[in-house]
Amino acid sequence: MGISVLTIVRNRSAHLAQLVEGLRRSDRQPDELIIVDMSDEPVEVGAASFPVRIDRFETQGLPLAAARNRAASLARHEMLIFLDVDCIPLRACVGLLADTLSEHDSLLCADVRYLGPDDARGSWQEWDLLERGRAHPVRSFPARGVREESNAGLFWSLAFALRRSSFAALGGFDEAFTGYGAEDTDFGFRAVAAGFRLLFVGQAIACHQYHESYEPPVQHVSDIVRNAKTFHAHWKRWPMEGWLRDFERLGLVRWRGSTLELVRLPTASEICALRVE
């Protein structure tokens, strides 16, 4: 089975260049890289030893579900590896995900390590990224092999893989989720409900490049409230509860039982104060 690596990008050309560099260094290179480009100015990618297809998606905001579905629709191969544009796949990542997909028709998550502001800003060595990268505090990966995760809420879309036939069987990401938030949690829930196992793959490491962020992500509060309500209408439970609690504490939302309302948008000073350094 061939490998299609899929990524979506909006105004992060430098991050994209490092993702492509990681693929160039991979022990097993993809059979193609599909880039869905939502940037204000079209992105460009340098020469690669594998085919690269850039698809322009003229849109507003961050329609993550629609963009990922668009990328999958362009893929020519059976094994789909979705990488966030901020991720640098390390040398073994693509091969391990592909080998695991060959054995398991499941939903796979790669082990993401978080880099600091000054990491991978130019040339880099893999050992240095491994030394600097911080593991996620909640998601636990095996030293090698796979570990089945029973909590579908721990699926993340930063770096994951599944077979194209399985993606099609699930109907892709639900485009009722517009903008940022909850579309990946819904996808994980639907995959597990459909009988797919969620597997965390040890040593399939991708390093997440730093970018400006806010905690909680108040710049996306409108999207998050709308998508949380869409999720709750289907699953009768709330996603992103930590963020919703923070929004409530800040007076941005009113959240009681099965009711969630957007009260106001954050001020510029509030956004600035919540920037993660």
C-alpha atoms as one frame of an Amber mdcrd trajectory, in Angstrom:
protein
   0.000   0.000   0.000   1.278   3.441  -0.911   1.520   6.396   1.472  -0.116
   9.794   1.061   0.989  12.452   3.562  -1.608  15.211   3.920  -1.248  18.640
   5.452  -3.222  21.873   5.490  -1.602  25.288   5.817  -2.641  28.857   6.448
   0.165  31.427   6.481   2.861  29.199   7.974   5.290  28.756   5.097   8.347
  28.453   7.355   6.727  25.661   9.347   5.716  23.910   6.132   9.304  24.008
   4.880  10.465  22.160   7.997   7.710  19.563   7.637   8.892  18.894   4.083
  12.494  18.699   5.291  11.453  16.054   7.812   9.832  14.039   5.029  12.980
  14.383   2.908  15.017  12.843   5.740  12.528  10.048   6.441  13.723   6.452
   6.256  10.538   5.736   4.330   9.451   8.634   2.203   5.826   9.152   1.195
   4.587   8.340  -2.280   3.094  11.820  -2.370   2.576  14.931  -0.269  -0.756
  16.719  -0.586  -0.874  20.320   0.670  -4.183  22.148   0.953  -3.185  25.798
   0.971  -5.498  28.322   2.631  -2.820  31.019   2.916  -3.291  34.630   1.917
  -0.418  34.231  -0.538   0.182  30.869  -2.272   2.849  28.726  -0.629   5.789
  27.260  -2.503   7.758  24.110  -1.760  11.310  23.376  -2.879  12.440  20.303
  -4.764  11.599  16.971  -3.157  12.284  13.347  -4.055   8.555  12.567  -3.866
   5.605  14.128  -5.721   4.137  17.249  -4.110   0.697  18.566  -4.994  -0.447
  21.968  -3.746  -4.192  22.609  -3.859  -5.379  26.185  -3.395  -8.403  26.436
  -1.115  -9.772  29.984  -1.171 -11.577  30.371   2.121 -12.074  32.488   5.201
 -11.029  31.486   8.707  -9.915  27.940   9.482 -12.382  25.384   8.088 -10.314
  22.493   9.435 -12.810  19.697   8.779 -13.426  20.763   5.184  -9.713  21.267
   4.484  -8.742  17.826   5.785 -11.535  16.203   3.785 -10.347  18.050   0.712
  -6.813  16.756   1.236  -8.058  13.178   1.642 -10.146  13.435  -1.528  -6.975
  14.248  -3.496  -4.947  11.331  -2.108  -4.022   8.568  -4.533  -2.825   5.980
  -1.994  -4.415   3.766   0.628  -2.409   4.828   3.674  -3.210   8.368   4.808
  -0.902  10.183   7.206  -2.230  13.563   8.341   0.393  15.957   9.679  -0.309
  19.364  11.144   1.755  21.914   9.210   3.655  22.648  12.419   4.886  19.052
  12.749   8.324  17.786  11.727   8.155  14.013  11.265  11.326  12.402  12.562
  13.161   9.789  10.563  11.184   6.727  11.674   7.735   8.332  11.957   6.301
   7.717   8.481   7.640   4.159   8.256   6.329   3.140  11.667   2.869   4.533
  10.971   2.803   2.780   7.590   3.974  -0.538   9.038   1.354  -0.311  11.790
  -1.394   0.488   9.280  -0.360  -2.561   7.274  -1.039  -4.708  10.342  -3.943
  -2.841  11.938  -6.960  -1.272  10.252  -7.161   1.246  13.070  -6.896   4.939
  13.895  -3.279   5.708  14.794  -1.790   8.616  16.714   1.853   9.628  16.463
   3.853  10.744  19.490   4.056  14.554  19.342   6.846  16.401  21.146   6.550
  20.148  21.679   9.439  22.423  20.748  10.319  25.830  22.171  10.374  29.211
  20.396  14.003  28.927  19.266  13.970  25.265  18.194  14.034  24.147  14.535
  14.172  27.716  13.287  16.889  26.932  10.758  19.020  23.852  10.314  18.413
  21.106  12.869  19.550  17.663  13.896  17.133  14.974  14.993  18.940  14.221
  18.251  18.661  17.893  19.201  14.918  18.002  18.554  14.445  14.845  20.606
  16.413  16.375  23.460  14.442  19.623  23.377  10.955  18.291  22.644   8.507
  17.928  25.537   6.048  15.041  25.615   2.359  15.715  26.108   1.488  15.560
  29.835  -1.655  13.433  29.377  -1.093  11.243  26.311   1.128   8.284  27.185
   2.980   6.413  24.442   4.709   3.026  24.664   8.480   2.792  24.333   7.837
   0.720  21.216   4.942  -1.038  19.545   1.374   0.133  20.095  -0.893   0.848
  23.043  -4.656   0.845  22.664  -6.255   3.963  24.149  -9.793   3.548  25.462
 -10.508   7.274  25.803 -11.620   8.478  22.361 -11.306  12.049  23.615  -7.522
  11.665  23.538  -7.462  11.359  19.754  -5.613  14.333  18.320  -5.323  15.572
  14.788  -1.763  16.901  14.957  -0.291  13.682  13.577  -2.462  10.664  12.848
  -2.970   7.947  10.265  -5.607   5.566   8.957  -6.465   3.747   5.774  -8.235
   5.695   3.048 -11.001   3.087   2.921 -11.580   3.564   6.650 -11.629   7.351
   6.308 -14.256   6.963   3.581 -16.287   4.520   5.701 -16.371   7.101   8.497
 -17.436   9.827   6.094 -14.370  11.911   6.846 -14.532  14.849   9.225 -18.003
  16.228   9.876 -18.188  19.568   8.073 -20.964  20.684  10.395 -17.963  21.707
  12.511 -16.843  24.979  10.984 -13.730  26.837  11.998 -11.644  25.764  14.970
 -12.396  23.135  17.596 -14.063  19.766  18.302 -13.993  18.390  14.746 -11.164
  16.035  15.706 -12.791  14.962  18.988 -15.950  14.124  17.057 -13.893  12.153
  14.515 -12.241  10.131  17.285 -15.596   9.413  18.926 -17.138   8.304  15.626
 -14.164   6.071  14.802 -14.318   4.260  18.143 -18.123   4.007  17.952 -17.719
   2.392  14.537 -15.413  -0.262  15.987 -12.002   1.131  15.084  -9.323   0.885
  17.730  -7.396   4.008  18.727  -3.719   3.055  18.828  -0.826   5.151  20.138
   2.311   4.224  18.189   5.604   4.273  20.095   8.627   5.911  18.440   6.479
   7.387  15.650   7.598  10.838  16.728   6.721  14.196  15.213   8.062  17.412
  16.740   5.591  20.286  16.927   7.139  23.627  16.010   6.393  26.582  18.235
   3.932  29.223  17.107   2.149  32.051  18.848  -0.679  30.634  20.934  -3.056
  31.558  23.715  -4.299  29.560  26.688  -7.206  29.271  26.588  -7.500  29.993
  22.844  -9.728  33.036  23.285  -9.107  34.157  19.699 -11.258  31.175  18.645
 -13.971  31.512  21.295 -16.799  32.003  18.771 -15.803  28.894  16.801 -15.290
  26.840  19.953 -18.703  27.730  21.399 -20.481  26.985  18.122 -18.656  23.684
  17.615 -19.050  22.628  21.241 -22.823  23.029  20.850 -22.755  20.967  17.652
 -20.800  18.241  19.463 -23.131  18.278  22.472 -26.220  17.995  20.268 -24.882
  14.709  18.907 -22.996  13.141  21.823 -24.894  14.633  24.813 -21.628  15.620
  26.458 -19.351  18.615  26.220 -15.962  18.614  24.494 -13.121  20.994  25.377
 -14.413  21.307  28.953 -11.200  22.862  30.241 -11.429  25.678  27.716 -15.127
  26.191  28.385 -14.444  26.499  32.115 -11.731  29.064  31.398 -14.039  31.019
  29.097 -16.694  31.026  31.811 -14.180  32.271  34.370 -13.245  35.107  31.999
 -16.895  36.033  31.535 -16.889  35.176  27.835 -19.521  32.438  28.011 -22.466
  31.379  30.129 -22.371  27.607  30.664 -25.014  25.770  32.692 -25.894  22.097
  32.248 -26.868  21.586  28.616 -26.828  25.302  27.790 -23.851  27.216  26.431
 -24.000  30.837  25.277 -21.407  33.281  24.010 -21.647  36.394  26.188 -18.961
  38.563  24.616 -15.707  38.499  22.693 -12.374  39.016  24.463 -10.756  42.431
  24.495  -7.383  43.029  22.890  -5.773  43.355  26.316  -7.294  40.050  27.474
  -5.962  38.278  24.396  -2.504  39.759  24.948  -2.487  38.687  28.605  -3.265
  35.082  27.692  -0.435  34.678  25.202   1.677  31.618  25.995   5.356  32.478
  26.333
